[in-house]
Amino acid sequence: MTVSTTTNKISYIGNGISVEFAIPFPFLETTHLKVFQLLNDVQSERTDWTVQDGNIVFADAPVSGAQIVILREVPFTQETDYRENEILAAETLERNFDSLTMQVQQLKEQADRAVTVDIFDDTQAADLLPNIRAAVSDAASYAQTATQNALNAAQSAQSAENKVLEAITTLADKADKNMENLSAEGKNVIAYLSMPGFGYTDLTPGVSDTDYTMPANGYLSVNFSASSAGFVNLAVTASGLVHTGSVPFGSGGFGMSIPVKSGDSVNVWYSASLTFLSVRFIYAQGAS
């Protein structure tokens, strides 16, 4: 026999139906075969099998999802006794070489699963596992701390959200369209801000039939003096509509005001007997 493969292990996944699994590597004795099962993180050795035509045949099919490993484990012994001047059978010699090859493959399989260090690392094998265990323990501790911190953060966020909702509810309860929750002083402030006439802009008086464009909502005030009776006409153009107002005056000084909106164009026309003294745009507190 020759050992033409480099492995001594094969893995399968059970489906609850199949009972027969191939052995793709050579073996010298059936007793050199071991069968292990991993199911729900529990590892066990299966012994309910036989070898038929180079296959493992189970008495009971491995359940669905069960991982099955067939492993060859040869003993680390050499039981052939070679005698001086005795005829050396080729079959005997080949079997011993096969056994040695299988032993090497067996050691390689175990070494491949072992934890090793870099070739330049002088860590002793006896210290390696304790260091790994300490690192795993530290990692678990850090993970637990991180989980607790995340939980604390979530609780803090929930608390903040509750505070916001509480504040919204409180403000909603206190809000009143009629301003009943305002003090007398607060009501006076609101009334002051709502009253027009607390700010003004002087415009340049022009000749009769001059247009003025209103910068905001408010009032347009004009003032005249008259040596004899006269006539004033104010035409307000807004959104394509024209609103006019005409007022006659006697001699002396007089003025008039009209409400205007932002963007209105106001034409001021007056008779020759009047002297145009001033034109003033008056706006509500905070409007300009």
Secondary structure as GFF3:
##gff-version 3
##sequence-region A 1 288
A	DSSP	beta_strand	9	13	.	.	.	ID=ss1
A	DSSP	beta_strand	20	22	.	.	.	ID=ss2
A	DSSP	three_ten_helix	30	32	.	.	.	ID=ss3
A	DSSP	beta_strand	33	39	.	.	.	ID=ss4
A	DSSP	beta_strand	42	45	.	.	.	ID=ss5
A	DSSP	beta_strand	49	52	.	.	.	ID=ss6
A	DSSP	beta_strand	55	58	.	.	.	ID=ss7
A	DSSP	beta_strand	67	72	.	.	.	ID=ss8
A	DSSP	alpha_helix	90	112	.	.	.	ID=ss9
A	DSSP	alpha_helix	125	174	.	.	.	ID=ss10
A	DSSP	alpha_helix	184	194	.	.	.	ID=ss11
A	DSSP	beta_strand	199	203	.	.	.	ID=ss12
A	DSSP	beta_strand	210	213	.	.	.	ID=ss13
A	DSSP	beta_strand	218	226	.	.	.	ID=ss14
A	DSSP	beta_strand	230	238	.	.	.	ID=ss15
A	DSSP	beta_strand	241	249	.	.	.	ID=ss16
A	DSSP	beta_strand	252	260	.	.	.	ID=ss17
A	DSSP	beta_strand	265	270	.	.	.	ID=ss18
A	DSSP	beta_strand	274	283	.	.	.	ID=ss19
###
